Amino acid sequence: MCLPDEGPAMPARRWRAATLFALLIAGWMFAPKLVDSMTSWPTVQEPPVDFAQQIQPLLRKHCYACHGPDKQKGGLRLDDRQTALQGGDRGPILVAKESGKSLILRLITGQDEEIGPMPPTGERLSQAEIDLLRRWIDEGAAWPDTGLSGKRSNHWSFQPLSQAAPPKVSRASWVRQPIRADLLDLATEWRGKMIELAVDMGSGAGHTALACAPHAARVVGIDVTPEMVEMATSLAARRGLANVEFRVGDVERLPFESATVDVVTSRVSAHHYADPARALNEAFRVLRPGGVLIVADTVAPEEPALDTFLNCIEFLRDPSHVRDYRGSEWMRMLRAAGFEPEMLDRFGLPLDGTDWAKRQQCPSEKVAILRQLMAEATSAVAAAFELRDDPWGFSIPIAVMRARKPA
């Protein structure tokens, strides 16, 4: 078919051939530019390897048995930054940003001619673990200082628990529990200047937030449980405190802009946090430079058997319990978040067993198991937690910590 003023129609076969030729020419002309544009697209970078969350568990799993606090084969200790960087009998094992020159990589991959693959017994590192360790070294082998630096016997975290009277506070009317007394007395170090904004993480019934109210223009309590938020709000209203509010929220996603908070507190709630490292990162984010985080919480002893016993009875009593961390773990987590931490006090808080179980509405079957565990505990456990039978109870270890965000 021909339209007016047009020449004869091109046969379909010739039209398809001409079209294909045109496409080939266009591809030849524009392909280099297309390739250039593709190679210039931004790439998605993986976040830096986190030592505390990724590398330290790997070392603990595969290396501490032979190169930890109790045994240092070949003069090598890997549970402490300073001694690990010094290396062992064969010199340094880490060369930051150069995994190819790092002895530790040659050892775990079996490429060292003098010594066979490490570890010599037990489970070897998986390829994914080896790749993670290699990436950490190539990124610079960032390793927060644990503060142990050598022999462990002189470090506070390895000392036996002892009963200690809680510090005196400036207002005796505040004191109901030693833990809250510690927090409140620490809060008063801002006397003479009003705190613009204080945030209480895991505020529960609101006692800590309410006690901070006289020292702050505004106090916000965050708790994941709506019932506790309602209770705390009602208590604030009864006391006529208009500068305190309570919100349902997640401590891992605090509803505040960065660098807007002066003080963050956490009282006997951190052992319920699903991801304490993330919560600490959030506290660091919202604090102003020079701001302070104050934490009081139950802590596990450094000895593994005592750690296991405490967390066992805690979880048996309260299924929402996640973990009582050791003091040394707290210091590492706080440093990893960017804080400058200090351990202010550690003491045992005597608890009446019946009251302790009743407060959590612990069923009688579990109470019987708890009492049996305590009755059958070893002498070391009984001494560490001051186990008592009549009336039954024990002393729970408490730590009070302060961590500053660098100015």
ROKE-173205 format. One record per residue (C-alpha): z, x, y; residue number from 0. Coordinates in steps of 0.001 Angstrom, whole numbers. Layout:
REM residues N
         Z         X         Y   bakol
         Z         X         Y     NUM
...
***
This chain:
REM residues 407
         Z         X         Y   bakol
         0         0         0       0
      -852      1285      3502       1
       767       266      6803       2
     -1397        -5      9957       3
     -2408      3353     11458       4
      -982      5304      8502       5
     -2958      7455      6154       6
     -3140      6876      2425       7
       258      6687       705       8
      1467      9955      -900       9
      1592      9638     -4674      10
      5174      9275     -5974      11
      4966     12502     -8020      12
      3878     14525     -4979      13
      6575     12851     -2824      14
      9333     13810     -5271      15
      8046     17392     -5465      16
      7957     17696     -1689      17
     11496     16309     -1413      18
     12810     18765     -3999      19
     11116     21670     -2209      20
     12713     20611      1109      21
     16163     20449      -508      22
     15725     23928     -1989      23
     14722     25334      1407      24
     17748     23652      3041      25
     20040     25024       381      26
     18653     28527       862      27
     19175     28274      4636      28
     22660     26739      4702      29
     24364     27967      1507      30
     25751     31178      3093      31
     27358     29188      5906      32
     28815     26724      3402      33
     30303     29540      1329      34
     31731     31176      4447      35
     33367     27917      5497      36
     34841     27404      2045      37
     36339     30875      1891      38
     37876     30386      5314      39
     39859     27333      4256      40
     43635     27865      4496      41
     45397     28601      1230      42
     48660     27013       145      43
     51332     29695      -139      44
     54241     29479     -2520      45
     57702     29603      -922      46
     59490     32968     -1186      47
     61392     33576     -4393      48
     65056     32648     -3979      49
     67334     35309     -5476      50
     70392     33084     -5989      51
     68465     30199     -7506      52
     65726     32007     -9440      53
     66353     35720     -9984      54
     70110     35858    -10503      55
     70088     33259    -13338      56
     67317     35300    -14985      57
     69357     38509    -14781      58
     72476     36730    -16002      59
     70612     35309    -18986      60
     68886     38510    -20123      61
     70675     41504    -18590      62
     74379     41020    -17856      63
     75466     41473    -21479      64
     74531     45163    -21289      65
     74416     45727    -17522      66
     77115     43462    -16092      67
     80754     43749    -14983      68
     82061     44570    -18473      69
     79407     46954    -19739      70
     76958     49286    -17972      71
     74633     50865    -20514      72
     72699     53792    -19106      73
     74933     53691    -16036      74
     73137     50536    -14817      75
     74888     47476    -13413      76
     72817     44467    -12318      77
     75407     41903    -11221      78
     76042     43608     -7879      79
     73480     44418     -5213      80
     74770     47857     -4190      81
     75095     49247     -7708      82
     71815     47685     -8839      83
     69861     49284     -6004      84
     71434     52651     -6799      85
     70060     52362    -10319      86
     71338     54054    -13447      87
     71003     57346    -15278      88
     67239     57313    -14753      89
     67438     56598    -11047      90
     66466     53486     -9052      91
     64879     50684    -11034      92
     63574     48699     -8042      93
     60950     49729     -5490      94
     60707     46942     -2917      95
     57184     45549     -2452      96
     55868     47768     -5258      97
     56433     46145     -8625      98
     54007     48582    -10218      99
     56363     51454     -9422     100
     59538     49585    -10422     101
     61136     50841    -13631     102
     62618     47419    -14409     103
     59119     45947    -14859     104
     58080     48730    -17224     105
     61239     48206    -19267     106
     60984     44448    -19706     107
     57261     44611    -20509     108
     57716     47414    -23077     109
     55553     49891    -21142     110
     58214     52583    -20892     111
     57625     55332    -23468     112
     61214     56595    -23470     113
     62928     53256    -24067     114
     61596     50272    -25985     115
     61251     46733    -24621     116
     64302     45320    -22900     117
     66482     43555    -23776     118
     66644     45333    -27148     119
     68105     42255    -28865     120
     68126     38550    -28192     121
     65588     36510    -26305     122
     62960     38468    -24382     123
     61767     37441    -20943     124
     58939     34925    -20969     125
     55700     35698    -19167     126
     56664     33200    -16474     127
     59987     35016    -15944     128
     58239     38386    -15794     129
     55752     37039    -13243     130
     58614     35607    -11167     131
     60458     38946    -11170     132
     57256     40783    -10232     133
     56594     38383     -7332     134
     60177     38772     -6098     135
     59823     42574     -6034     136
     56431     42422     -4292     137
     57921     40090     -1657     138
     60510     42747      -833     139
     63231     42135     -3452     140
     65494     40248     -1011     141
     69003     40379     -2495     142
     71966     38977      -505     143
     75002     41240      -609     144
     77668     39740     -2879     145
     80350     41871     -1317     146
     81624     43187     -4656     147
     80394     46747     -4210     148
     81808     48511     -7198     149
     84915     47888     -9215     150
     85855     44299     -9594     151
     89621     44655    -10016     152
     90301     44862     -6268     153
     88135     41897     -5314     154
     89991     38678     -4471     155
     87873     36568     -6832     156
     89132     38481     -9879     157
     92803     38189     -9053     158
     94946     35763    -11078     159
     95760     32392     -9535     160
     99128     32078     -7908     161
    101062     29318     -6230     162
    100954     29618     -2455     163
    102362     27434       287     164
     99569     25941      2403     165
     99296     27250      5966     166
    101353     25537      8657     167
     99478     23223     11002     168
    100011     22503     14651     169
    100636     18781     14169     170
    102910     17853     11289     171
    101848     14199     11567     172
     98420     15177     10260     173
     99730     16456      6967     174
     99257     14200      3951     175
     97577     16651      1636     176
     97495     20435      1954     177
     93705     20433      1743     178
     93257     18212      4758     179
     95920     20123      6634     180
     93911     23316      6254     181
     90739     21711      7564     182
     92427     20063     10500     183
     94214     23198     11583     184
     90930     25096     11446     185
     89282     22433     13576     186
     91821     23027     16344     187
     90468     26528     16973     188
     88173     24834     19503     189
     91165     23857     21686     190
     90292     23984     25353     191
     86686     22904     24893     192
     85421     19624     23538     193
     83182     19655     20488     194
     80050     17709     21346     195
     79179     16713     17782     196
     81033     17172     14485     197
     79631     16076     11122     198
     81712     15466      7988     199
     79666     15745      4778     200
     80828     13559      1900     201
     83267     11792      4217     202
     84711      9388      1641     203
     87377      7168      3212     204
     86914      9037      6501     205
     90289     10770      6906     206
     88870     14161      7913     207
     86334     12669     10323     208
     88999     10484     11941     209
     91359     13429     12349     210
     88622     15398     14113     211
     88020     12562     16589     212
     90529     13765     19247     213
     88669     17094     19442     214
     85080     15857     19623     215
     82946     13729     21894     216
     81259     12336     18780     217
     82014     12508     15050     218
     79664     11305     12300     219
     80702     10955      8670     220
     78000     10981      5986     221
     78605      9550      2520     222
     76289      8394      -239     223
     78485      5417     -1200     224
     78131      2261       941     225
     81605      1041       -88     226
     83231      4229      1247     227
     81249      4006      4490     228
     82436       412      4948     229
     86040      1411      4269     230
     85899      4343      6708     231
     84248      2214      9408     232
     86986      -389      9058     233
     89692      2281      9296     234
     88139      3718     12474     235
     88020       257     14045     236
     91684      -389     13224     237
     92619      2885     14914     238
     90492      2077     17949     239
     88352      5230     17638     240
     85060      4472     19356     241
     83659      8015     19094     242
     83507      8005     15276     243
     80774      6462     13157     244
     79984      6531      9449     245
     76554      6391      7849     246
     75184      6062      4352     247
     73230      9252      3801     248
     72431     12272      1671     249
     74041     15627      2454     250
     70790     17268      1312     251
     68882     15427      4081     252
     71160     15214      7104     253
     69860     12813      9800     254
     70191     15254     12707     255
     67831     17476     14666     256
     68057     21210     14082     257
     70663     23167     16079     258
     72437     20073     17488     259
     75818     20119     15693     260
     78873     22216     16605     261
     81036     21793     13487     262
     80304     20661      9922     263
     83148     19921      7503     264
     83238     19205      3779     265
     86558     18292      2185     266
     86872     17950     -1588     267
     83343     16609     -1959     268
     81104     19617     -2637     269
     81795     19550     -6384     270
     79864     16257     -6426     271
     76743     17687     -4733     272
     73687     17623     -6991     273
     72202     20642     -5186     274
     74869     22497     -3166     275
     72425     25210     -2070     276
     70239     22589      -444     277
     73246     20938      1212     278
     74321     24303      2644     279
     70804     24910      3924     280
     70978     21548      5688     281
     74349     22382      7234     282
     72902     25682      8461     283
     69841     23915      9888     284
     71747     21331     11938     285
     74389     23735     13285     286
     73910     25365     16650     287
     73915     29187     16719     288
     77587     30139     16549     289
     78465     26817     14892     290
     80927     26657     12022     291
     80970     25107      8567     292
     84429     24529      7056     293
     84651     23791      3331     294
     87710     22957      1246     295
     87086     22239     -2401     296
     88316     22713     -5929     297
     87087     26034     -7315     298
     86835     27408    -10815     299
     88475     30718    -11770     300
     86152     33664    -12365     301
     87078     33913    -16056     302
     84521     31944    -18131     303
     87080     30292    -20435     304
     89156     29037    -17492     305
     85987     27918    -15695     306
     84958     25908    -18767     307
     88367     24267    -19167     308
     88588     23120    -15537     309
     85072     21699    -15386     310
     85587     20015    -18758     311
     88657     18042    -17685     312
     87115     17285    -14279     313
     83988     15789    -15838     314
     85985     13919    -18485     315
     88038     12263    -15757     316
     85110     11657    -13368     317
     81495     11414    -14650     318
     80199     11935    -11097     319
     81625     15453    -11141     320
     78900     18131    -11071     321
     80691     21486    -10952     322
     83686     23314     -9526     323
     81981     26544     -8453     324
     83699     29912     -8595     325
     84770     31583     -5373     326
     82203     34333     -5849     327
     79492     31698     -6352     328
     80499     30041     -3086     329
     80257     33319     -1196     330
     76800     33983     -2624     331
     75544     30473     -1851     332
     76836     30608      1715     333
     75251     34008      2339     334
     71988     32855       781     335
     71940     29938      3244     336
     72278     32396      6142     337
     75989     32036      6923     338
     78597     34711      7570     339
     81321     33400      5209     340
     84974     34230      4748     341
     87493     33043      2180     342
     90497     31898      4189     343
     92857     30787      1452     344
     93217     30021     -2252     345
     96146     28141     -3721     346
     97110     25833     -6557     347
     97668     22174     -5682     348
    100171     20506     -8081     349
     98889     17187     -9455     350
    100724     14460    -11310     351
     98525     13724    -14330     352
     99149      9971    -14386     353
     98323      9572    -10697     354
     95323     11925    -10966     355
     93792      9838    -13758     356
     94718      6492    -12176     357
     92981      7319     -8883     358
     89686      7588    -10764     359
     90461      4531    -12950     360
     90188      6772    -15967     361
     90344      4686    -19175     362
     93257      5211    -21542     363
     90996      6709    -24227     364
     89949      9507    -21894     365
     93509     10012    -20668     366
     94543     10586    -24282     367
     91789     13194    -24686     368
     92819     14919    -21458     369
     96425     15139    -22591     370
     95361     16460    -25973     371
     93183     19159    -24370     372
     96110     20264    -22245     373
     98542     20185    -25178     374
     96234     22361    -27281     375
     95267     24763    -24479     376
     95703     28497    -24945     377
     98583     30281    -23281     378
     96150     31834    -20773     379
     94847     28389    -19758     380
     98360     26945    -19597     381
     99498     29757    -17313     382
     96418     29673    -15071     383
     96664     25922    -14383     384
    100444     25571    -14721     385
    100074     22868    -17376     386
    103081     20545    -17680     387
    103950     17994    -20339     388
    106850     15890    -19035     389
    105739     14461    -16697     390
    102264     15649    -17606     391
    100121     17330    -14986     392
     98733     20631    -13780     393
     97855     22635    -10672     394
     94238     22561     -9551     395
     92851     25635     -7749     396
     91725     25038     -4166     397
     89736     27269     -1819     398
     89321     26985      1935     399
     86258     28710      3376     400
     84804     29147      6821     401
     81164     30096      7409     402
     79620     30848     10793     403
     75996     30519     11733     404
     75048     33766     13539     405
     74784     33301     17300     406
***
